[in-house]
């Protein structure tokens, strides 16, 4: 849309008519003040400004337009019948005008100029948009790069810790072996095994995460019984942590269609987190239940450190760790991300309920119907 600014309505009407016959849409203002109000409200592609007006004159209006970042690129053409000497024309350009036309004007020339200026304006606008998009993209790259560096540094540290322990325990085991001290040799070998399991878990999580990102994590769906599946997962954890009490309640005597190994990964992850983040408690509760509408749910509750409300939404995001506890507990923030992905793939839902200092309950719900999901 083009805005014509002139204090004489007969001039406005005449010019409006000319432009409208050339298919331009036109708006008008009878003073500089009215023009500025309209310019801030509507998007114009060109402004034709009368120089001599009571109140703000054309030069002052142009200076104001050029001063606003939102409007600074809109082309301005001055029209004047009186102020036609060189000094005024220079002032017109200095105040931000692109052209200075003297009345009476040739309508054809005016239309040609308008078309050219509008085209230039549209091109500038497009270039500005491309530039802004490129800057945003560069920022986003930069950001991704620094996140990657941070992740590599944490991951190297996480991998290095169990590796250093393995080296230390093997040396101790060797010494005990040389001294023929069987109990100590066994103890150090057991500790080596624990650290190797940690390493194994970290590498498996890294591989799973990279497969999820590339969309190549494999699933093998089949029908299986939920109840023995849960008992077996609890058994695995109970054997690794004999000092903990894992108490199961409820009954979910249903079959589900899913990948039992992937779903086991979820249950094991919920359980190991429950143990890890409740160092001062020995009780972990597993609740299973059949829900209406052919659904089955599993909840793992601990009496641990809990999670602040404002952090709960992000727990299942990739590499997210709650800052307050990240120094105290090791980890890479991949476990829950992998769980979320697996549950989603099973057409299920997941979540957490927690109060800081009062433990946490992580749950998931999956369909227990028999239809094939893939
Ligand atoms: P990791 O334990 O390796 O950091 P996860 O993805 O398993 O990664 O968990 C993400 C974050 O969620 C953890 O860093 C921790 O802050 C929080 N979290 C997970 N489980 C619990 C829990 N049972 N109690 C308290 N915080 C938890």
Boltz pocket constraint, residues with backbone or C-beta under 6 A from the ligand:
constraints:
  - pocket:
      binder: B
      contacts: [[A, 269], [A, 270], [A, 273], [A, 274], [A, 277], [A, 302], [A, 304], [A, 305], [A, 306], [A, 307], [A, 315], [A, 317], [A, 320], [A, 321], [A, 322], [A, 323], [A, 325], [A, 329], [A, 330], [A, 331], [A, 332], [A, 333], [A, 334], [A, 335], [A, 336], [A, 337], [A, 359], [A, 360]]
      max_distance: 6.0
